[in-house]
Amino acid sequence: MAAGPPLGAWAVLAILAALAAGVEWETTGRGLEGHHALPELKRAAAVAAARALGRVEERLGLRPGKVPVRWSLDVSLPPAPLAAPLAAPRAFEAGRTAFDGGTVTVTLPARKHLRSQRGLDAVVLHEAVHAVLASRCGSRERYEAIPGWLREGLALHAAEEGETAVLEAIAERAFAGAPADSFLAGAAPAAPATPTVRPAAEETSYGEAYLRVRWIEERIGAAGLKALCSRLAGGQGFPEACEALLGMKVEAALGAARRWARERVARLLPADRERRFRESLDASRAGRTAEAARAWGVLLEEDPGGPLGPTLRYLLAKRAIEEGGPGGLRAAREHLEAVLSSPGEAWRPEALVLHGECLRAEGRDAEARDAWQEVLEAYGEDAGPAERARKCLVIQ
């Protein structure tokens, strides 16, 4: 295995702090154990986990209990591409936490972070919420008695991933031709048209799970949310904790949370903008591409940071590439770079493929190869983009 880069004093202190917190990542699986970036990833993941434990205590008032937590980097190669990746329960798994004998094990697929550590802190923090809560519960049965949507909502909230999850859920539904708030239906939605980081938690979408937790916190405050976590970790059922802290039964609480969430979605994507976006997609499918592109440009200018932003940029990039010429290529690359710098995962594999093609057209072959390799390493299970990236590498 290649040696990692020399450590500076700050890195040594950070690693010592991680070790003091009981965090040391082991490796499992085979295939990428000799990757030159693995030592640095292990160091970064150890520091991220140490920070995450502090964050979980700060936000949720929880520390690990008697069940020890293990930290594992899975160095397996990417799985075979899936014919229908979005229908698979772990198609774009960023991490997982599970009881494993007498421990709680957090596992991250190393391949998703070897080329870029983008999002590593958030993923580790998300899984740390699950791990600490499971450790405090002390048994699989007590942990799984907590509603799945609540476990996921707490993790999204603590990791500050929830707002992005809501924006992406709105965009996915709107792009698929469904009402933008249909992810709040309480049942798992149909497979969206763009990839997401994680699938729906049990029968509640991730966006709704987060919004339920946000509604709870708005009603009982940060201290009340910590009290809820403490009660659940101590074995109290959610119905009893809900009545004690929120003053209402679960059904009434969930109904109130959904009404609040629908109002919020309506503010994020007003009905008129949603209608115009749907009409633009109809125009594009009917071959009126110039009309569609004009509408996308107007919608993007109106709300560049809104839920439709990454989707509009991706669609405009594709249109610019079709138009060709240096100006179209430059416009496409600017849109794609904005998609790739956004906090979510919407369109990221597809945008990486197109970005690589733009870079290759500009003679930046090494950067193009990096983009395509990231698709194969981080999103190799996504059949469409992975196959296109593989072909690009062969052609080059």
N, C-alpha and C positions, 0 to 999 in steps of 0.2 A: 504494500500500500504506500502511495506517495505521502511524504511528510507534509504536514500543513504549514502555513506561513508562520514565521516567528511571532510570538505573543508580545504585545506591549504591556506596560504596567496596568493600564485600565482593564485589559482583557484578563489578566491574571487575577485581579481583584474581583472581577465579575464572575469568573469561574469559581473562585473560592467561596463567593457568596452563594452560588448555585449549589455547591457541594454542601455548604453549611445548611442549606434548606433541604438537603436530602435528595437532590436532583442529580441523577447521572444516567444518561441515555445509553442503553444497550442496543445492539443491532440484532435483527432477526432476518431470516430469509437469505436468499443468495442471488447474485447477479451484479449488484452495484457496490459490493463491499470494497472494491479497490478503486472506486471513483476518487479522483484527486480532490474533489470538494467536500468529501464526507467528513474529514476531521473538523473543518471549519463549521459545517452544518451542526455537528454534535456540540461544538462550543456554543454556537448561537442558540441552539435549542435548549441547552442547559440554562443559559441566562434568561431566555424567554420564559421557561417554566418557573424559575425562581421568582421572576417578576409577576408571573401569573398567579402564583400562590398568594402573594401579597395583595394582588388586585381582588381576588376572590374574597379574601377576608375583608377588604375595604368596602366592596360593593354589596356583598351578601352576608357578611358576618360569619363566614364559615372557615374552619381550619380542618385539615385531615384528621380523621378519627383513628381508631385502633387498626383498621384494615390498611396495610401498607399500599402505597401507590408505586407502581413500576412504570418506567418511561422507556418506550421502545421505538426505534427507527427501523422500519421495514425496508431492507435494501433490495427487495425483489424487483425484477424487471417489470415493465408495464405489462398488463394482461393483454390477451388477444382483443382486437377491436370488437365492439359489440354491434350487432346489426341494428338494434334499437336501443341505444345507450340510455335514453331518458326513461325507458320503462324499467330499467334494472334498478333494484333497490339501493345499490352502492356504486352507481355508474361513475360518479365524480366525487368519490369519497375523499374528503380532505383530512380526515382523522377519525378515530373511533376509540371508545372507552368501554371496557367490559370487565366483568368479574372473571378472573382466571385462577381457579383454585382458591387459595387463601389470600389473593391480592386483587387489586384493581389495576388493570393495565391500560395505559394510554399508548396508542400506536399511531404513528404518522407514516405515510408512504414517503420515503426519502426522495424518491424520484421527482416528486412535485416541488422540491425545494433545493435540489442540488445546483441547478443552473441559476436560480433566482430565489432569494429568501423573501420575496414580496409576499406579504400576508402571513408570514410565519408566526409573528407575535399573536395575531388574532386567532389563528387556528389553535395554537398551544393554549391560549387563554380559554377558548371555547371548550376544549377538551378538559382543561383543568377544573372548570366548573362541574362537569360531570364526575370527574374523578374525586374531587373533594366531597361532593354531596354523597357519592356512593360510599366513600370511606367513612364518612360520618354516620350514614345509615347503618353500616355494619353488616349488611347482608343484601344479597340480590333481591330477595323477596320484598324487603322494606323499601329498597331503592325503586324497584319497578312498580311498587304500589303508588308512587307519585305519578300523576298523569304525565304521559310522554310530552304533551304540548307544553306543560309547565317546566319540565326539565330543559327542553330545547329553548323555550322562551327566556329562561334565566340565563342560559349559556349565551344566547345571542345578545341579550341585554348587557351582560357583564363584558363581553368581548367587543361591544360597540359595533356589532355586525347587523343589528336589527333594522336600522333605517335603510341600509342598502338592500337587505332582504325584502323589505316592503316595496321599494322602488322597482326591484327586478321582478317581483311577483306581479305588480301592476303592468309592467311592460310586456311580460310574457303572455299575460291574459289578453291584453289589447292586441298584440301581434297575432295571437292565435284566433282572433275574431270573437272572443268571448268578452262579456262585460269586465271592465277593469277590476271591479271589486269581487269577481266571482271566486277568487282565492279565499274569500272569507266565508264560504258556504259551509265550512265545518267538515266537509268531506274532501278527500284527496282529489285535486283537480286532474283533468286529463293531461297527458304529457304535453308540456309547453313546447313552443317552437324553437326556443333557444335554451342552451344548457344552463344549469344552475349548479351551485357549489354542492348542495346537498338535497336529497329528496324530502318529501313531506314527512313530518314526524307523526307516526301512526296515522290517524285520519284527520289531522289538522295541518295545514300548510305552515311552513316556517314563518311566513309573513304574519299570519294570524296568531301563531304562538307568541311571537314577539309583541304584537300589539296588545294581546291579552295581558301580558306581564306589565307593559307600560301603563295600561289602564289601572291595573292593581296598584302600581306604585303611585300613580296620580291620586288614587283614592285614599291610600293609607300611608303614603310617604316612604322615604328610604328606610326609616327605622322600622316601619311596619313590614316592609319587604324582608328585612333581616329577621324579624320575628317570625314571619311565615316560614322562611327557610329553616330556622331553628326548630319550629314545631314539626315540620315535615321530617327533618333529619332525626328528630327524637321519636318518631313513630306515629305521630298524630295523623289521621287521615285528612285528605284535602277538604272533604265536605265539612268536617268539624272545624278545621282551621279557617275555612272560608267564612263560616257563620260567626266564629269568634272575632275575627279581625275585620271582615268587611261588613258584617251585620246582615248578611243575606245568604240564601241558599245558592248552591252552585249554579243551578239552571238560571236563576235571576241574574247572577253575576256574569255569566257567560253571555246572556242576552244583552245586558247593558254594555259589556265590552264590545260586542259586535256592532251595536248601534254607534258607539263612539268611533270604532274603527272605520265603519262605512263613511261617516262624516269626514274623517281624516283622508281617506282615499279620494273622496270627491274634491277635496281641496287640492290634493296633489295632482290630480288629473281631472280637471273640470269636464263636464259632459260635452261641451262644444269642441274642446281640443281632442277628446277621444273620438268624437264623430268625424272630425276632419282627418285624423290619422287613419281611421278605417277607410274613409273615402280615398285617401291617397294610395293605400294598399290595393284597393279595387282598381284604381287607375293604372297602377303598375302592372297588375296581373292582366289587364285588358290591353297592354302594349302602349299605353299613353305614358311613357317613361319620363318625358320632359315635364309633363304636367305633374306627375308624382314627385319628381325631384324638386320642382318649385315649391310644392306644398311642404315637403320635408324641410327645405331651407327655412321657410317661414316658421314652421313649428319649432325648429331648433333655435332660431333667433328669439322666439317668444320665451322659451324656458330651457336654456342650455343645460342647467343642472337638474332638470326634472326627471321623472321616471322614464321618459322616452328618449332622453339624450343619447345614451350609447347606441340604441337601436337606430335612431335617425342618422347618427354619424356613420354607422356601419353601412346603412343603405346608401347614403350619399357617397361614401368611398367606393362602393361597388359601381355606382353610376359614373363617377369620375374616371374610373379605370376603363369602363366601356367606351367613354368618350375619347380617351387616349390623349396623346400629346403631352409635352412637358408640363403645361398648366394643369391638366387633369391628373397627372401623376403626382404633382406636388400637393394638390388639394386632397387627393386620396390619402397620401401619407400623413398629412396633418390630421385628418379625421381619424385615421387608424391609431395614430399616436395618442390622441385624446381618449379613444376607447381603451387602449392598453394602459393608460395611466389612471383610469377610473378605479375606484375601490372594489368594484364587484367583479364577477366572472362572466357577465353577459357578453356573448359574442367573442370572448377572448381567443379561443382556439382558431376560429375563422379569421379573426382580425390578424392574428400572428401569421397565418398563411399568406394573406393578402399583403401584409406589411413586408414579408420576405420577398414577395414578387416585386413590390415597388423598389425595395433596396437593390435587388438584382438588376432591375432595369437601369438603375443609377450607377451600376458598376461596383456596388458595395457588397461583394460576394460573401465575405466572411460574416458580416452582420446578417445577411440573408440566411446563411446556413444556421446561425445561432437561433434565429426565429423559428425555423422549421424543426430544429432539434428540440427546442422547448415544447413544441406541439407533440412530438413523439414521446418525450419523457414525461411531461406533465399531463397530457391529454391523450395518451396513446390508445385508450379504450374508446375514444370517440371516432368511430369508423370514418366518417366523411372527411374531417380535417386531417386526420392522421394519414389517410391514403393520399390525400393531395400533397401533404408535406413530404411524404416519402417519394412521390413522383418528382416533386421539385428538386429534391436532393439528388435523385438519379439523373435527371436532365442536366443539372448543373455540372 
